[in-house]
Amino acid sequence: MRLFLCLKVMINLNPNEFAPYYVDYIKLVPEQDIVKGLTNQNEELIHFFTSIPVFKHEFRYEEGKWTVKDIILHLIDAERILSYRALRIARNDKTALPGFEENDYVVSARGNERDFESLLAEYKTVRKATISLFESFSKEVLQQLGLASNYSVSVRGIGYIILGHELHHKQIILERYL
């Protein structure tokens, strides 16, 4: 419970605004406006991705693990799904939203067959759409709750999950790929 209290103070989220398994992502996010965070992170991550040496793009630190290309495409897919959830909840859709199996998505996406530049272009496009979506949300809408993956989640909780998810994967790339 102490961690939730720290989170609440740090970024003003309540425990019912995200699933417990997202706490490790959310705690990576510094206190900030979601749109500002998405904008700053976009620039930072594009710079980070472009600094990764070409010979590391398809590197796996262990058999069966994702490559950097896989991770970028995973970030794109996850951001699309999370943004869609935010849209549904913001529009007061009370339908419980299902989860998704990220490993199945990565296998089906075939990221290593893609050109690195096309992945970065798609990442930029998706992030621009996410920023536009979150810019449209009022303070009241950001606090709306819905149900996703059998957990209560708020629109703003989803914004922080997107931010933290990307920071989590950047950290993994730094630790295990570079």
Backbone as JSON, one array per atom type, in Angstrom:
{
  "sequence": "MRLFLCLKVMINLNPNEFAPYYVDYIKLVPEQDIVKGLTNQNEELIHFFTSIPVFKHEFRYEEGKWTVKDIILHLIDAERILSYRALRIARNDKTALPGFEENDYVVSARGNERDFESLLAEYKTVRKATISLFESFSKEVLQQLGLASNYSVSVRGIGYIILGHELHHKQIILERYL",
  "N": [[0.82, -1.2, 0.0], [2.02, 1.19, 0.62], [3.55, 1.9, -1.62], [1.57, 2.62, -3.46], [0.6, 4.91, -2.21], [2.85, 6.55, -2.41], [2.93, 6.8, -5.17], [0.52, 8.14, -5.6], [1.05, 10.62, -4.42], [3.23, 11.39, -5.97], [2.43, 11.42, -8.77], [-0.24, 11.9, -8.64], [-2.18, 9.85, -8.92], [-4.73, 7.49, -8.25], [-5.08, 4.25, -6.69], [-7.12, 2.83, -8.06], [-6.88, 3.57, -10.66], [-5.26, 2.19, -12.36], [-3.99, -1.04, -13.31], [-2.49, -3.28, -10.95], [-0.12, -4.48, -11.97], [1.0, -2.56, -13.56], [2.37, -0.79, -12.01], [5.19, -0.75, -11.86], [5.87, 0.42, -14.29], [4.61, 2.94, -14.13], [5.88, 4.12, -11.95], [8.26, 4.9, -13.04], [7.81, 7.23, -14.36], [8.33, 10.65, -14.36], [6.89, 13.32, -12.42], [4.6, 15.04, -14.32], [2.87, 16.81, -16.92], [0.78, 14.93, -19.03], [0.61, 15.24, -21.86], [2.8, 16.93, -22.36], [4.79, 15.21, -21.45], [4.51, 13.07, -23.3], [5.2, 14.39, -25.65], [7.85, 15.29, -25.14], [9.08, 12.83, -24.62], [8.8, 11.57, -27.07], [10.61, 12.95, -28.77], [12.99, 12.4, -27.36], [13.11, 9.55, -27.42], [13.18, 8.99, -30.18], [15.67, 10.08, -30.8], [17.21, 8.4, -29.15], [16.65, 5.81, -30.27], [17.7, 6.16, -32.86], [20.35, 6.33, -32.24], [21.18, 3.79, -31.73], [23.39, 1.29, -32.7], [23.5, -0.08, -36.02], [24.12, -2.82, -36.23], [22.99, -3.81, -33.95], [20.27, -3.81, -34.23], [18.86, -6.16, -34.87], [19.68, -7.84, -32.92], [19.62, -10.32, -30.37], [19.65, -10.74, -26.97], [19.42, -13.1, -25.78], [18.38, -16.41, -26.62], [15.22, -16.54, -28.13], [14.38, -14.09, -27.15], [13.21, -10.73, -27.72], [14.15, -8.6, -30.47], [15.68, -5.34, -30.99], [14.24, -4.12, -33.04], [11.87, -5.6, -32.82], [11.06, -4.71, -30.3], [10.57, -1.97, -30.76], [8.41, -2.14, -32.56], [6.63, -3.45, -30.89], [6.23, -1.42, -28.99], [4.89, 0.42, -30.59], [2.54, -1.04, -31.28], [1.46, -1.49, -28.68], [1.05, 1.14, -27.81], [-0.89, 1.98, -29.61], [-3.02, 0.27, -28.87], [-3.39, 0.97, -26.16], [-4.02, 3.69, -26.45], [-6.4, 3.48, -27.86], [-7.96, 2.29, -25.91], [-8.01, 4.43, -24.08], [-9.44, 6.29, -25.62], [-11.96, 4.97, -25.88], [-12.77, 4.86, -23.19], [-12.78, 7.58, -22.57], [-14.86, 8.41, -24.15], [-16.95, 7.53, -22.78], [-17.65, 4.88, -23.02], [-18.8, 1.96, -21.75], [-18.08, -0.64, -22.07], [-16.34, -3.54, -21.17], [-12.94, -3.84, -21.75], [-10.85, -6.04, -23.53], [-7.72, -7.77, -22.76], [-4.44, -8.13, -24.29], [-2.23, -10.37, -25.95], [0.97, -9.85, -25.82], [3.28, -11.22, -26.77], [2.32, -12.82, -28.85], [1.56, -10.83, -30.62], [4.05, -9.7, -31.28], [5.35, -11.81, -32.62], [3.61, -12.14, -34.82], [3.83, -9.62, -36.0], [6.3, -9.43, -37.25], [8.65, -7.81, -37.1], [11.43, -7.8, -37.68], [11.6, -8.08, -40.36], [11.14, -5.66, -41.32], [12.19, -2.42, -42.44], [14.39, -0.39, -40.58], [14.09, 2.39, -40.57], [11.45, 2.66, -41.45], [10.08, 1.67, -39.26], [10.69, 3.62, -37.35], [9.45, 5.83, -38.54], [6.77, 5.02, -38.43], [6.47, 4.83, -35.65], [6.73, 7.57, -34.97], [4.43, 8.59, -36.23], [2.34, 7.27, -34.87], [2.79, 8.2, -32.27], [2.34, 10.93, -32.65], [-0.4, 10.91, -33.17], [-1.3, 9.94, -30.69], [-0.56, 12.02, -28.99], [-2.17, 14.07, -30.03], [-4.7, 12.99, -29.44], [-4.65, 12.91, -26.56], [-4.35, 15.62, -26.08], [-6.87, 16.51, -26.59], [-8.42, 15.84, -24.43], [-10.24, 16.83, -21.58], [-9.72, 17.92, -18.13], [-11.62, 16.61, -16.59], [-12.35, 14.46, -18.23], [-9.94, 13.07, -18.33], [-9.96, 11.86, -15.86], [-11.91, 9.95, -15.97], [-13.14, 6.65, -15.52], [-12.72, 3.29, -16.63], [-12.97, -0.15, -17.7], [-10.42, -2.37, -18.25], [-8.73, -5.22, -19.3], [-9.76, -6.57, -17.13], [-9.4, -4.82, -14.99], [-9.88, -1.76, -13.23], [-9.33, 1.36, -14.76], [-8.1, 4.62, -15.46], [-8.42, 7.33, -17.83], [-6.26, 9.11, -17.65], [-4.53, 7.46, -16.23], [-3.93, 5.6, -18.19], [-2.45, 7.25, -19.92], [-0.14, 7.69, -18.36], [0.71, 5.07, -18.17], [1.42, 4.52, -20.83], [3.6, 6.28, -21.09], [5.34, 5.26, -19.06], [5.68, 2.62, -19.9], [7.2, 2.85, -22.22], [9.54, 3.97, -21.14], [10.34, 1.86, -19.54], [11.0, -0.11, -21.49], [13.07, 1.23, -22.81], [14.95, 1.26, -20.79], [15.47, -1.5, -20.58], [16.61, -1.99, -23.1], [18.95, -0.44, -22.86], [20.22, -1.83, -20.75], [20.46, -4.53, -21.61], [20.95, -4.75, -24.35], [22.77, -2.93, -25.34]],
  "CA": [[0.0, 0.0, 0.0], [2.91, 2.35, 0.69], [3.93, 2.28, -2.98], [0.44, 3.34, -4.05], [0.57, 6.24, -1.62], [3.94, 7.3, -3.04], [2.5, 7.11, -6.53], [-0.53, 9.14, -5.53], [1.69, 11.9, -4.16], [4.13, 11.73, -7.06], [1.75, 11.79, -10.02], [-1.64, 12.14, -8.36], [-3.03, 8.75, -9.36], [-5.3, 6.63, -7.23], [-4.87, 2.83, -7.03], [-8.13, 2.31, -8.97], [-6.67, 4.15, -11.99], [-4.38, 1.33, -13.15], [-3.82, -2.4, -12.79], [-1.27, -3.36, -10.11], [1.09, -4.86, -12.7], [1.56, -1.38, -14.24], [3.03, 0.09, -11.05], [6.61, -0.6, -12.2], [5.96, 1.39, -15.39], [4.18, 4.26, -13.69], [6.86, 4.72, -11.04], [9.37, 5.44, -13.83], [7.39, 8.48, -14.98], [8.44, 11.81, -13.48], [5.66, 14.12, -12.35], [4.51, 15.93, -15.47], [1.68, 16.8, -17.75], [0.86, 13.78, -19.93], [0.91, 15.69, -23.24], [4.2, 17.38, -22.36], [5.6, 14.0, -21.34], [4.47, 12.35, -24.59], [5.95, 15.18, -26.63], [9.29, 15.23, -24.81], [9.53, 11.45, -24.76], [8.88, 11.29, -28.5], [11.9, 13.46, -29.26], [14.06, 11.68, -26.68], [13.2, 8.17, -27.88], [13.65, 8.97, -31.57], [17.12, 10.27, -30.7], [17.75, 7.17, -28.57], [16.57, 4.73, -31.26], [18.62, 6.41, -33.97], [21.73, 6.17, -31.76], [21.49, 2.37, -31.6], [24.14, 0.84, -33.88], [22.76, -0.93, -36.96], [24.34, -4.24, -35.96], [22.21, -4.18, -32.77], [18.84, -3.75, -34.55], [18.27, -7.51, -34.85], [20.38, -8.58, -31.87], [18.86, -10.91, -29.26], [20.6, -11.0, -25.89], [19.21, -14.49, -25.38], [17.49, -17.12, -27.55], [13.79, -16.35, -27.9], [14.08, -12.73, -26.72], [12.91, -9.8, -28.79], [15.2, -7.72, -30.98], [15.35, -3.92, -30.88], [13.14, -3.89, -33.98], [10.67, -6.16, -32.19], [10.65, -3.83, -29.2], [9.98, -0.75, -31.32], [7.08, -2.48, -33.08], [5.81, -3.71, -29.7], [5.85, -0.11, -28.44], [3.89, 0.97, -31.51], [1.29, -1.79, -31.07], [0.93, -1.24, -27.33], [0.55, 2.51, -27.74], [-2.17, 2.0, -30.34], [-4.03, -0.4, -28.06], [-3.65, 1.78, -24.98], [-4.72, 4.91, -26.89], [-7.76, 3.06, -28.18], [-8.64, 2.14, -24.61], [-8.24, 5.78, -23.56], [-10.53, 6.86, -26.42], [-13.22, 4.32, -25.5], [-13.15, 5.29, -21.84], [-13.07, 9.01, -22.65], [-16.17, 8.58, -24.81], [-17.93, 6.96, -21.85], [-18.0, 3.51, -23.42], [-18.73, 1.14, -20.54], [-17.7, -2.0, -22.44], [-15.07, -4.03, -20.62], [-11.99, -4.01, -22.85], [-10.0, -7.22, -23.3], [-6.27, -7.63, -22.8], [-3.84, -8.64, -25.52], [-1.04, -11.17, -25.7], [2.05, -9.13, -26.5], [4.19, -12.12, -27.48], [1.67, -13.19, -30.12], [1.63, -9.66, -31.5], [5.43, -9.53, -31.76], [5.6, -12.86, -33.62], [2.82, -11.84, -36.02], [4.23, -8.34, -36.6], [7.49, -9.67, -38.07], [9.43, -6.57, -37.08], [12.77, -7.92, -38.25], [11.5, -7.99, -41.82], [10.9, -4.25, -41.62], [13.29, -1.46, -42.48], [14.44, 0.35, -39.32], [13.55, 3.74, -40.8], [9.99, 2.59, -41.52], [9.62, 1.52, -37.88], [10.77, 4.93, -36.7], [8.41, 6.67, -39.13], [5.49, 4.58, -37.86], [6.49, 5.25, -34.25], [6.44, 9.02, -34.95], [3.04, 8.78, -36.62], [1.48, 6.81, -33.77], [2.96, 9.12, -31.15], [1.66, 12.19, -33.0], [-1.83, 10.65, -32.98], [-1.53, 9.83, -29.25], [-0.47, 13.39, -28.45], [-3.39, 14.75, -30.46], [-5.81, 12.44, -28.65], [-4.59, 13.36, -25.17], [-4.58, 17.08, -26.06], [-8.32, 16.76, -26.69], [-9.09, 15.45, -23.19], [-10.34, 17.79, -20.48], [-9.34, 17.37, -16.82], [-12.68, 15.69, -16.17], [-12.25, 13.26, -19.06], [-8.75, 12.34, -17.91], [-10.26, 11.12, -14.63], [-12.95, 8.93, -16.2], [-12.73, 5.27, -15.3], [-13.28, 2.21, -17.43], [-12.47, -1.47, -17.33], [-9.56, -2.96, -19.28], [-8.02, -6.4, -18.78], [-10.39, -6.89, -15.84], [-9.01, -3.87, -13.95], [-10.29, -0.38, -13.37], [-8.25, 2.21, -15.27], [-8.55, 5.94, -15.88], [-7.8, 7.84, -19.05], [-4.92, 9.61, -17.31], [-3.73, 6.29, -15.89], [-3.43, 5.07, -19.46], [-1.38, 8.14, -20.37], [1.07, 7.39, -17.59], [1.15, 3.71, -18.55], [2.13, 4.66, -22.11], [4.9, 6.9, -20.8], [6.17, 4.35, -18.29], [5.97, 1.43, -20.71], [8.33, 3.17, -23.1], [10.73, 4.11, -20.31], [10.7, 0.48, -19.15], [11.69, -0.78, -22.6], [14.34, 1.93, -23.03], [15.84, 0.76, -19.75], [15.85, -2.87, -20.97], [17.55, -1.87, -24.23], [20.23, 0.03, -22.31], [20.83, -2.84, -19.9], [20.66, -5.85, -22.2], [21.23, -4.75, -25.78], [23.85, -2.0, -25.71]],
  "C": [[0.86, 1.26, 0.0], [3.29, 2.84, -0.71], [2.81, 3.06, -3.65], [0.35, 4.75, -3.49], [1.66, 7.12, -2.21], [3.56, 7.71, -4.45], [1.47, 8.23, -6.51], [0.06, 10.53, -5.3], [2.51, 12.34, -5.37], [3.39, 12.19, -8.31], [0.25, 11.9, -9.87], [-2.57, 11.1, -8.96], [-3.52, 7.97, -8.15], [-5.11, 5.17, -7.65], [-5.91, 2.26, -8.0], [-7.98, 2.86, -10.4], [-5.7, 3.34, -12.86], [-4.32, -0.04, -12.51], [-2.52, -2.47, -12.0], [0.0, -3.7, -10.89], [1.69, -3.69, -13.49], [2.35, -0.48, -13.29], [4.51, 0.29, -11.39], [6.83, 0.34, -13.38], [5.7, 2.8, -14.88], [5.22, 4.92, -12.78], [8.09, 5.27, -11.77], [9.08, 6.85, -14.37], [7.57, 9.63, -13.98], [7.13, 12.58, -13.47], [5.66, 15.11, -13.51], [3.15, 15.84, -16.12], [1.83, 15.68, -18.78], [1.25, 14.22, -21.34], [2.36, 16.17, -23.34], [5.13, 16.18, -22.29], [5.65, 13.23, -22.65], [5.29, 13.07, -25.64], [7.45, 15.09, -26.38], [9.85, 13.83, -25.02], [9.68, 11.08, -26.23], [10.24, 11.72, -29.04], [13.06, 12.68, -28.67], [14.22, 10.27, -27.23], [13.61, 8.07, -29.34], [15.17, 9.14, -31.59], [17.79, 8.99, -30.18], [17.77, 6.04, -29.6], [17.56, 4.93, -32.39], [20.08, 6.27, -33.53], [22.13, 4.7, -31.61], [22.22, 1.9, -32.86], [23.33, -0.16, -34.72], [22.93, -2.41, -36.62], [23.58, -4.73, -34.72], [20.7, -4.24, -33.06], [18.15, -5.11, -34.47], [18.97, -8.43, -33.85], [19.4, -9.09, -30.83], [19.88, -11.23, -28.17], [20.48, -12.42, -25.37], [18.23, -15.12, -26.38], [16.03, -16.89, -27.15], [13.41, -14.95, -27.43], [13.86, -11.84, -27.93], [14.16, -9.04, -29.22], [14.79, -6.27, -30.73], [14.21, -3.58, -31.83], [11.82, -4.42, -33.42], [10.14, -5.23, -31.09], [9.99, -2.57, -29.73], [8.58, -1.04, -31.84], [6.12, -2.83, -31.94], [5.34, -2.39, -29.07], [4.77, 0.54, -29.29], [2.54, 0.29, -31.28], [0.65, -1.48, -29.73], [0.37, 0.17, -27.21], [-0.77, 2.65, -28.49], [-3.29, 1.41, -29.49], [-4.4, 0.45, -26.84], [-4.39, 3.08, -25.34], [-6.17, 4.62, -27.24], [-8.58, 2.88, -26.9], [-8.97, 3.51, -24.03], [-9.4, 6.44, -24.3], [-11.87, 6.28, -26.0], [-13.7, 4.79, -24.14], [-13.53, 6.77, -21.84], [-14.44, 9.28, -23.27], [-17.29, 7.89, -24.02], [-18.46, 5.6, -22.29], [-17.77, 2.61, -22.21], [-18.38, -0.32, -20.83], [-16.37, -2.37, -21.8], [-14.14, -4.37, -21.79], [-11.05, -5.17, -22.55], [-8.51, -6.87, -23.29], [-5.75, -8.09, -24.16], [-2.56, -9.38, -25.16], [0.12, -10.6, -26.51], [3.0, -10.03, -27.27], [3.61, -12.58, -28.8], [1.75, -12.04, -31.11], [3.03, -9.53, -32.1], [5.75, -10.56, -32.84], [4.88, -12.52, -34.92], [3.27, -10.58, -36.74], [5.44, -8.45, -37.5], [8.36, -8.42, -38.23], [10.78, -6.65, -37.74], [12.77, -7.93, -39.77], [11.3, -6.55, -42.27], [12.19, -3.46, -41.66], [13.24, -0.63, -41.2], [13.82, 1.74, -39.46], [12.02, 3.72, -40.88], [9.38, 2.4, -40.13], [9.63, 2.86, -37.16], [9.7, 5.89, -37.24], [7.03, 6.3, -38.56], [5.38, 4.98, -36.39], [6.11, 6.73, -34.14], [4.97, 9.3, -35.26], [2.09, 8.4, -35.49], [1.59, 7.77, -32.6], [2.26, 10.45, -31.42], [0.15, 12.04, -32.79], [-2.17, 10.57, -31.48], [-1.51, 11.21, -28.6], [-1.75, 14.15, -28.79], [-4.6, 14.28, -29.65], [-5.79, 12.98, -27.23], [-4.73, 14.87, -25.04], [-6.07, 17.4, -26.05], [-9.06, 16.48, -25.38], [-9.08, 16.58, -22.16], [-9.87, 17.13, -19.18], [-10.35, 16.34, -16.35], [-12.59, 14.37, -16.94], [-11.05, 12.42, -18.64], [-9.0, 11.48, -16.66], [-11.31, 10.03, -14.8], [-12.35, 7.54, -16.08], [-13.44, 4.32, -16.24], [-12.69, 0.9, -16.95], [-11.69, -2.04, -18.51], [-8.76, -4.09, -18.65], [-8.47, -6.75, -17.36], [-9.96, -5.99, -14.68], [-9.58, -2.49, -14.28], [-9.08, 0.43, -13.85], [-8.85, 3.54, -15.68], [-7.86, 6.32, -17.18], [-6.4, 8.35, -18.74], [-3.99, 8.48, -16.88], [-3.13, 5.68, -17.14], [-2.31, 5.94, -20.02], [-0.07, 7.87, -19.66], [1.6, 5.99, -17.88], [1.93, 3.77, -19.87], [3.53, 5.22, -21.87], [5.84, 5.92, -20.09], [6.57, 3.11, -19.06], [7.17, 1.69, -21.61], [9.62, 3.34, -22.32], [11.25, 2.75, -19.85], [11.5, -0.2, -20.27], [13.0, -0.07, -22.97], [15.37, 1.41, -22.04], [16.34, -0.66, -20.09], [16.85, -2.83, -22.11], [18.92, -1.44, -23.72], [20.95, -1.06, -21.54], [21.23, -4.12, -20.63], [21.08, -5.88, -23.66], [22.44, -3.9, -26.15], [25.08, -2.17, -24.83]]
}
